[in-house]
Amino acid sequence: MSTLLLQLLLAHILGDFVFQSAKMVREKQQYGLRSKYLYLHLLIHFLLLLLLLQFDGRYWIGIAVIVLSHCLIDVLKASHGNRLSGAKSFLLDQACHLLVLVVVAYSYFPVPVELELLYSAKVLLLITALLLVSVVAAILMKHLLGSWEVPEDHSGDSIPRAGTYIGILERLFVFCFLVLNQWAAIGLLIAAKSIFRFSDLSRAKDRKLTEYVLLGTLLSFGMAFLVGIGYTFLAGQL
């Protein structure tokens, strides 16, 4: 199944990202079934699937299902995609395509799916640790730092909730690096953030902002270290 799924996935990546121009996307979005680029796009996918599957007659039904479902998904996106933001529409579109690929691959090479693994202690521990280091830590930091106000808090130039998302991403990176025992990568991440925040830290006249940035950074990394070390220790006991 893995080889077939990789072949289907490669065909999808080539067809949707490499051999599809921005003009093709715009035309499909604007005209839907009336767009000639929709049918060109489907033809490209069809040819790529034939080529990567080496014209194997066993997969004709699977190819037909993929191409027809691709057409349906793209038409639905063109007609209803404007109800969602660009990112949400794109992610939903790709998720539907990938689901079809997985179903087709599974239909040819069914593999046992053991749902009990989802309830194993190691998986539950990992999910708990990821939630702690991302969502829970973000809320905790908001409460810990919320009593202070800094000039940036009211700046209209800032992306909404950018600080929260940056903090979540950096803690996830630190957690993953710690679990993988890549301490050098953690040092590189800290150095990179220090460089990006240098302009803030160099504003000596705004001592309050400097202290706020340093405190937030140390808290964020500290939480990631605590959760990562705790996860590593507990996972080793299971």
C-alpha positions as CSV (number, residue, x, y, z in Angstrom):
1,M,0.0,0.0,0.0
2,S,2.8,2.4,0.9
3,T,4.3,2.3,-2.7
4,L,0.9,2.8,-4.3
5,L,0.1,5.7,-2.0
6,L,3.4,7.4,-2.7
7,Q,2.8,7.0,-6.4
8,L,-0.6,8.6,-6.1
9,L,0.7,11.3,-3.8
10,L,3.5,12.2,-6.2
11,A,1.0,12.4,-9.1
12,H,-1.1,14.7,-7.0
13,I,1.8,17.0,-6.0
14,L,3.0,17.3,-9.6
15,G,-0.5,17.9,-11.0
16,D,-1.7,20.4,-8.3
17,F,1.5,22.3,-7.6
18,V,4.1,21.8,-10.3
19,F,2.0,21.7,-13.5
20,Q,-0.7,24.0,-12.4
21,S,-0.2,27.7,-13.0
22,A,-1.8,30.6,-11.1
23,K,-3.8,31.4,-14.2
24,M,-5.3,27.9,-14.3
25,V,-6.3,28.3,-10.7
26,R,-8.0,31.7,-11.3
27,E,-9.8,30.4,-14.4
28,K,-11.1,27.3,-12.6
29,Q,-12.3,29.4,-9.6
30,Q,-14.1,31.9,-11.9
31,Y,-15.7,29.6,-14.4
32,G,-15.9,26.1,-12.8
33,L,-17.2,23.5,-15.3
34,R,-17.0,26.1,-18.1
35,S,-13.3,26.6,-17.7
36,K,-11.1,24.9,-20.3
37,Y,-8.3,24.8,-17.7
38,L,-10.3,22.5,-15.5
39,Y,-10.3,19.8,-18.2
40,L,-6.6,20.5,-19.0
41,H,-5.9,20.1,-15.2
42,L,-7.8,16.8,-15.1
43,L,-6.0,15.6,-18.2
44,I,-2.6,16.4,-16.6
45,H,-3.6,14.4,-13.5
46,F,-4.8,11.5,-15.7
47,L,-1.5,11.3,-17.6
48,L,0.6,11.6,-14.5
49,L,-1.3,8.8,-12.9
50,L,-0.9,6.6,-16.0
51,L,2.8,7.3,-16.1
52,L,3.5,6.8,-12.4
53,L,1.4,3.6,-12.3
54,Q,3.2,2.4,-15.4
55,F,-0.1,1.9,-17.3
56,D,-1.0,-1.0,-15.1
57,G,-4.5,-2.2,-16.0
58,R,-5.3,-3.1,-12.4
59,Y,-5.5,0.6,-11.5
60,W,-7.9,1.9,-14.2
61,I,-10.9,2.1,-11.8
62,G,-8.8,3.8,-9.2
63,I,-7.5,6.3,-11.7
64,A,-11.1,7.0,-12.8
65,V,-12.2,7.5,-9.2
66,I,-9.3,9.9,-8.5
67,V,-9.8,12.0,-11.7
68,L,-13.6,12.2,-11.3
69,S,-13.5,13.0,-7.6
70,H,-10.8,15.7,-8.4
71,C,-13.2,17.3,-10.8
72,L,-16.0,17.2,-8.3
73,I,-13.9,18.7,-5.5
74,D,-12.5,21.5,-7.7
75,V,-16.0,22.4,-9.0
76,L,-17.4,22.5,-5.4
77,K,-14.5,24.7,-4.4
78,A,-15.1,27.0,-7.3
79,S,-18.8,27.4,-6.4
80,H,-18.6,27.4,-2.6
81,G,-15.0,28.1,-1.8
82,N,-15.7,31.9,-1.4
83,R,-17.6,31.1,1.8
84,L,-14.3,30.3,3.5
85,S,-11.0,32.2,3.8
86,G,-8.3,31.4,1.3
87,A,-6.3,29.3,3.7
88,K,-9.3,27.3,5.0
89,S,-10.6,26.7,1.4
90,F,-7.1,25.5,0.3
91,L,-6.6,23.2,3.3
92,L,-10.1,21.7,2.9
93,D,-9.6,21.1,-0.8
94,Q,-6.3,19.4,-0.2
95,A,-7.6,17.3,2.6
96,C,-10.4,16.0,0.4
97,H,-8.0,15.1,-2.4
98,L,-5.7,13.3,0.1
99,L,-8.6,11.4,1.6
100,V,-9.6,10.1,-1.9
101,L,-6.0,9.0,-2.5
102,V,-5.8,7.1,0.8
103,V,-9.2,5.4,0.2
104,V,-8.1,4.3,-3.3
105,A,-4.8,3.0,-2.1
106,Y,-6.5,1.2,0.8
107,S,-9.0,-0.4,-1.6
108,Y,-6.2,-2.1,-3.5
109,F,-4.0,-3.0,-0.5
110,P,-6.1,-3.1,2.6
111,V,-4.1,-3.0,5.8
112,P,-5.4,-3.6,9.3
113,V,-6.1,-0.5,11.3
114,E,-5.6,-1.0,15.0
115,L,-7.6,1.7,16.7
116,E,-6.5,0.4,20.1
117,L,-3.2,2.0,19.5
118,L,-4.9,5.4,19.8
119,Y,-5.7,4.6,23.4
120,S,-2.3,3.3,24.4
121,A,-0.5,5.0,27.2
122,K,2.3,6.3,24.9
123,V,-0.1,7.9,22.4
124,L,-2.2,9.5,25.2
125,L,0.9,10.8,26.9
126,L,2.1,12.4,23.6
127,I,-1.2,14.0,22.9
128,T,-1.3,15.4,26.5
129,A,2.2,16.8,26.2
130,L,1.5,18.5,22.8
131,L,-1.6,20.1,24.2
132,L,0.3,21.3,27.3
133,V,3.1,22.8,25.3
134,S,0.8,24.5,22.8
135,V,-2.7,25.5,23.9
136,V,-2.4,25.2,27.7
137,A,1.0,27.0,27.8
138,A,-0.4,29.8,25.6
139,I,-3.3,30.4,28.0
140,L,-1.1,30.2,31.0
141,M,1.3,32.8,29.6
142,K,-1.6,35.1,28.8
143,H,-2.6,35.0,32.4
144,L,1.0,35.4,33.7
145,L,1.9,38.3,31.4
146,G,-1.6,39.8,31.1
147,S,-1.2,42.2,34.0
148,W,1.5,44.2,32.2
149,E,0.9,46.5,29.3
150,V,3.5,47.4,26.7
151,P,3.4,49.8,23.8
152,E,3.2,46.9,21.2
153,D,0.0,45.6,22.7
154,H,-2.0,48.5,21.2
155,S,-0.1,48.7,17.9
156,G,-2.3,48.5,14.8
157,D,0.6,47.3,12.8
158,S,0.8,43.9,14.5
159,I,-0.9,40.8,13.0
160,P,-3.8,39.7,15.3
161,R,-2.6,37.0,17.7
162,A,0.7,36.7,16.0
163,G,2.5,36.5,19.3
164,T,0.4,33.6,20.5
165,Y,1.0,31.6,17.3
166,I,4.7,32.3,17.3
167,G,4.9,31.2,20.9
168,I,3.0,27.9,20.2
169,L,5.3,27.2,17.2
170,E,8.5,27.9,19.1
171,R,7.4,25.7,22.0
172,L,6.5,22.8,19.7
173,F,9.9,23.1,18.0
174,V,11.7,23.0,21.3
175,F,9.6,20.1,22.5
176,C,10.3,18.1,19.3
177,F,14.0,18.9,19.4
178,L,14.2,17.9,23.0
179,V,12.5,14.6,22.4
180,L,14.8,13.9,19.5
181,N,17.8,14.9,21.7
182,Q,18.8,17.7,19.2
183,W,20.1,20.3,21.7
184,A,22.1,22.1,19.1
185,A,18.9,22.8,17.2
186,I,17.3,24.3,20.3
187,G,20.3,26.6,20.6
188,L,19.9,27.6,17.0
189,L,16.3,28.4,17.5
190,I,17.0,30.6,20.6
191,A,19.8,32.4,18.6
192,A,17.4,33.0,15.7
193,K,14.7,34.4,17.9
194,S,17.3,36.7,19.6
195,I,18.3,38.1,16.2
196,F,14.8,38.8,15.1
197,R,14.0,40.5,18.4
198,F,17.2,42.5,18.5
199,S,15.5,45.7,17.4
200,D,13.1,45.4,20.4
201,L,15.8,44.5,22.9
202,S,18.1,47.3,21.7
203,R,15.5,49.9,22.5
204,A,17.2,50.9,25.8
205,K,14.7,53.8,26.3
206,D,11.9,51.3,26.5
207,R,13.1,49.1,29.4
208,K,9.6,47.9,30.1
209,L,9.3,46.4,26.6
210,T,12.7,44.8,26.8
211,E,11.9,43.1,30.2
212,Y,8.5,42.0,28.8
213,V,10.1,40.4,25.7
214,L,12.8,38.6,27.8
215,L,10.3,37.4,30.4
216,G,7.9,36.1,27.8
217,T,10.7,34.3,25.9
218,L,12.2,32.7,29.0
219,L,8.7,31.6,30.2
220,S,7.9,30.1,26.8
221,F,11.1,28.1,26.5
222,G,11.0,27.1,30.1
223,M,7.5,25.6,29.7
224,A,8.6,23.7,26.6
225,F,11.7,22.4,28.5
226,L,9.5,21.2,31.5
227,V,7.0,19.5,29.3
228,G,9.6,17.9,27.1
229,I,11.7,16.6,30.0
230,G,8.6,15.4,31.7
231,Y,7.4,13.6,28.6
232,T,10.8,12.0,28.0
233,F,11.0,10.7,31.5
234,L,7.4,9.3,31.6
235,A,7.7,7.8,28.1
236,G,10.8,6.0,29.2
237,Q,8.8,4.4,32.1
238,L,6.1,3.0,29.8
